[in-house]
């Protein structure tokens, strides 16, 4: 985990070859004591999901309470040619910028939403369930 490496480095450990550190922008945040770390999710989720945050800082409404006009699909806005399929380093950096701007969601404001509503409308819930298995269980 990069977090562990960074913490060790800050305490004096040497850190070489950061180019070999992998960034994995899609994960499920910790939801309780039973979960000791982030749960990685397939990058393929970004193929069908749309990533967004609230347009306004500190908007604490639930995702279903935020109307479309109050959502910022920031990857689609910033990188219209790639949208949600922008490379993961770019996607991660853009998510961090949104969170640092006070528009992150979840515990500590360090998350973003991944919305499958349009894909479910277009392809059907069964297709999305088949592609992403236990996503609906989480």
C-alpha positions, 0 to 999 in steps of 0.5 A: 500500500502506498499509504504504508510506504509513505508513512514509513518514509516520513519516519525516516525509511528510504524510498526508491523507485516510486515509478513501481508504485501502483495507483488503484483508483477504484476501491470500496472504502472501509465501512466498519470494523470488520473491514481492515482496509480498502477493498479493491474493485476492478478498473473495468467498473469505470467502463460502465460507471460515471464518476461524480461529486457534488458541485458544491463544497460540503454538500452532505446530501445522499447520492439519491438526493442530489439532482443531476444539475448539482452533480459534477461529472468532473472527468467528463467535463475535464477530459471530454475525449476520454471521460470516465476512461481517462488513464487511472493516474489522471483519474486518481489525481482528478479525484484527489483534486475534487476531494481537496476542494471539499467536494469529496464524499463519504467518511472524511470526504475522501471518496467519489461516487461511481454511478451505474444508473445510465448503464443500467438504463441502457443495458439492463440490470441483469447485464450489469449484475453479470459483468460485476458480480457481487457489486450489488451485494456491497 
